[in-house]
Amino acid sequence: MNRVFSLIGLITLLMFSSFAQTSSSPKQSGASDKPAVAVADNATLDLAKATLAAHGGDKLKQMKSLVMKGSADMNAFGQALPGAFSMAISGEKYYFEIVSLQPLKQIYDGRQTYSSIQGFSLPPITSLGFPLLTKVGDVGYPVSAVGDQKKKLKGFRITTPEGFYTDFFVDEKTGQMKGYESSYDVGGRLVTTSVEVDEFQTVDGIVVPKKYSQRFDLGQMTAYANFKAKEILVNSTVEDDAFAMPK
């Protein structure tokens, strides 16, 4: 059970922590073996650019810091567990904390990473989920076509230089991200996750997921989590001591 909720916390961290412009954290192996198309057709690339614009465009790409606090309610093995999360990002530095049955705190101070739960290795924090929208148009991050035929959703895939990918699905009415799917290896365990966004909040011109549900397929089991941010701050000052390594 502890490993399940540790994974949930780490995966949640990946959704937001990579708004930093660069990261010097070590690259990880174990990316998905799914091949990516090297070059997108014009319509797919236009869709990706329009989605980036719908979430803030250059303001999103240039965001310096993000602070979020809210609830994190989880369900695994048929057991519902209420919880809370808080996080802050400033440049390359971040911290993330989730309080539930198994508390988790993760910190990156720009040089080293600390986790209160041992035995986990993160994929690159810039490599998965919503933050990959900041990479649309960047060299080394090809965009390729993807879609959900069952749900009739338009979408696109972004693949990182390491081979990690995220498939984004777009709401045709708003042009915003409706959800995403991704698969990757964490500590030898294949994790497949999908997200459905229920609500966004616009802060200083940047459209951030505020309320969303996330499904985690962990091979032998499936876990669910519902997140709702109650406070979102963009480009606020975050003091360095927030990222201090525990003694």
C-alpha positions in Angstrom: 0.0 0.0 0.0 2.8 2.4 0.9 4.4 1.9 -2.6 1.1 2.7 -4.3 0.6 6.0 -2.6 4.3 6.9 -3.0 3.9 6.4 -6.7 0.8 8.5 -6.8 2.6 11.3 -5.1 5.6 11.1 -7.4 3.5 11.0 -10.6 1.5 14.0 -9.4 4.7 15.8 -8.9 5.6 15.2 -12.6 2.4 17.0 -13.7 3.6 20.4 -12.5 7.2 20.4 -11.4 8.7 20.9 -14.9 7.6 24.4 -15.5 11.2 25.2 -14.8 13.0 26.3 -18.0 15.7 23.7 -17.6 16.7 20.8 -15.3 20.0 19.5 -14.2 18.6 16.4 -12.5 20.0 13.2 -13.9 18.3 11.5 -16.9 16.6 8.2 -16.2 16.4 5.1 -18.4 13.3 3.1 -19.0 11.3 5.2 -21.4 8.4 3.7 -23.3 9.3 1.6 -26.3 6.5 3.1 -28.4 7.9 4.7 -31.5 7.3 8.3 -32.3 6.8 9.9 -35.7 9.7 12.3 -36.2 7.7 15.0 -37.9 4.1 15.9 -37.5 1.8 16.9 -40.4 0.9 20.5 -40.5 -2.6 20.0 -39.1 -1.2 18.2 -36.0 1.5 20.7 -35.4 -1.1 23.5 -35.7 -3.2 21.7 -33.2 -0.3 21.5 -30.7 0.5 25.2 -31.2 -3.1 26.2 -30.7 -3.3 24.1 -27.5 -0.2 25.8 -26.2 -1.7 29.2 -27.0 -5.0 28.2 -25.2 -3.0 27.7 -22.0 -1.0 30.9 -22.1 1.4 30.6 -25.0 4.6 32.5 -24.4 3.5 33.3 -20.8 3.4 29.6 -20.1 6.8 29.0 -21.7 8.3 31.9 -19.7 6.7 31.2 -16.3 9.3 31.5 -13.5 7.5 30.0 -10.5 4.3 28.2 -9.6 2.8 27.5 -6.1 -0.2 25.2 -5.6 -2.0 23.9 -2.6 -5.2 21.8 -2.4 -6.8 18.4 -1.7 -5.6 15.0 -3.0 -8.2 12.3 -2.4 -7.0 8.8 -3.4 -8.5 5.3 -3.8 -6.7 2.0 -4.1 -7.6 -1.5 -3.1 -11.2 -0.2 -2.7 -10.1 2.1 0.1 -10.7 5.9 -0.1 -8.2 8.1 1.6 -8.6 11.9 1.9 -5.4 13.9 1.7 -3.8 17.2 0.8 -0.9 18.4 -1.4 1.3 21.5 -1.6 4.1 22.3 -4.1 6.3 25.1 -5.3 8.6 25.6 -8.3 11.1 28.3 -8.8 13.5 28.0 -11.7 15.0 24.5 -11.5 14.1 24.0 -7.8 10.9 22.4 -6.5 9.3 20.8 -3.5 6.2 18.7 -3.4 4.4 17.3 -0.4 1.4 15.0 -0.1 -0.2 14.2 3.2 -2.3 11.0 3.4 -1.9 7.5 4.8 1.7 7.5 3.4 3.1 11.1 3.6 5.6 12.0 0.9 7.9 14.9 0.5 10.1 15.4 -2.5 12.7 18.3 -2.9 15.1 19.3 -5.7 17.4 22.1 -4.7 19.0 22.6 -8.1 21.8 20.0 -7.4 20.4 17.0 -5.6 17.0 15.4 -5.0 15.6 14.3 -1.7 12.6 12.0 -1.2 11.1 11.0 2.2 10.3 7.6 0.5 13.4 5.6 -0.5 13.6 3.3 -3.5 12.1 5.4 -6.2 13.8 6.9 -9.3 11.9 9.6 -11.2 11.8 10.0 -14.9 13.1 13.4 -16.0 10.8 16.0 -14.5 10.5 17.8 -17.8 9.4 14.7 -19.7 5.8 13.9 -18.9 2.3 15.4 -18.6 1.0 18.9 -18.8 4.5 20.6 -18.6 5.4 19.1 -21.9 3.1 21.7 -23.6 5.9 24.2 -22.9 8.1 22.2 -25.4 5.8 22.6 -28.4 8.1 24.0 -31.2 11.3 23.2 -29.4 14.1 21.3 -31.1 14.4 17.7 -29.9 10.7 17.5 -28.9 8.9 16.1 -32.0 5.1 16.4 -32.3 3.3 13.5 -33.9 -0.3 12.6 -34.6 -2.5 10.7 -32.1 -6.2 10.5 -31.4 -8.8 8.6 -29.4 -11.2 7.1 -31.9 -13.5 5.7 -29.3 -14.1 9.1 -27.7 -13.7 11.0 -31.0 -11.0 13.2 -29.5 -8.4 15.0 -31.5 -4.9 14.9 -30.1 -1.1 14.9 -30.5 1.9 13.3 -29.0 5.1 15.0 -27.7 8.2 12.9 -27.3 11.3 13.9 -25.4 14.9 13.3 -26.5 15.0 10.4 -23.9 12.0 8.7 -25.6 9.3 9.6 -23.0 6.0 10.6 -24.5 2.7 12.1 -23.6 -0.5 11.9 -25.7 -2.6 15.0 -25.3 -6.3 15.1 -26.1 -7.9 18.5 -26.9 -11.4 19.9 -26.3 -12.5 21.3 -29.7 -14.7 23.9 -28.1 -12.1 25.6 -25.9 -8.9 24.4 -27.6 -7.5 23.5 -24.2 -6.1 20.2 -23.0 -9.0 17.8 -22.1 -6.7 15.1 -20.7 -3.6 13.1 -21.5 -2.1 9.6 -21.3 1.4 8.4 -20.8 3.4 5.2 -19.9 6.9 4.9 -18.4 9.0 2.9 -16.1 9.5 3.7 -12.5 11.9 1.5 -10.6 11.3 -1.4 -12.9 7.5 -1.1 -12.8 5.6 0.0 -15.9 3.2 2.8 -14.9 0.4 3.9 -17.3 -1.5 7.0 -16.3 -4.4 8.9 -17.7 -5.7 12.3 -16.7 -9.1 14.0 -17.2 -9.3 17.7 -16.4 -12.5 19.0 -15.0 -11.7 22.6 -14.3 -9.0 25.2 -15.1 -8.0 28.4 -13.4 -6.4 31.3 -15.2 -3.7 33.1 -13.3 -1.8 36.0 -14.8 -2.8 34.8 -18.3 -1.7 31.1 -17.7 -4.4 28.4 -17.8 -3.5 25.8 -15.1 -5.4 22.6 -14.4 -7.3 23.2 -11.1 -9.4 20.1 -10.7 -8.6 16.8 -12.3 -8.8 13.0 -11.9 -6.0 10.7 -12.5 -5.9 6.9 -13.1 -2.7 4.8 -12.5 -2.4 1.3 -13.9 0.4 -0.3 -12.0 0.4 -3.8 -13.6 -1.3 -5.8 -10.9 -3.6 -3.1 -9.6 -5.2 0.2 -10.5 -5.3 3.3 -8.3 -7.2 6.6 -8.6 -6.7 10.1 -7.3 -8.8 13.3 -7.4 -6.9 16.6 -7.1 -8.3 20.1 -6.5 -6.1 23.1 -6.1 -7.5 25.7 -3.7 -4.6 28.1 -4.1 -2.6 28.8 -7.3 0.2 31.5 -7.5 2.1 32.3 -10.6 5.5 34.1 -10.7 5.4 34.8 -6.9 8.6 35.0 -4.9 9.6 31.6 -3.4 12.5 31.8 -0.9 15.4 29.4 -1.3 14.9 27.9 2.1 11.7 26.3 0.8 14.0 23.9 -1.1 16.5 23.2 1.7 17.6 19.6 2.1 16.4 18.0 5.4 19.1 17.5 7.9 
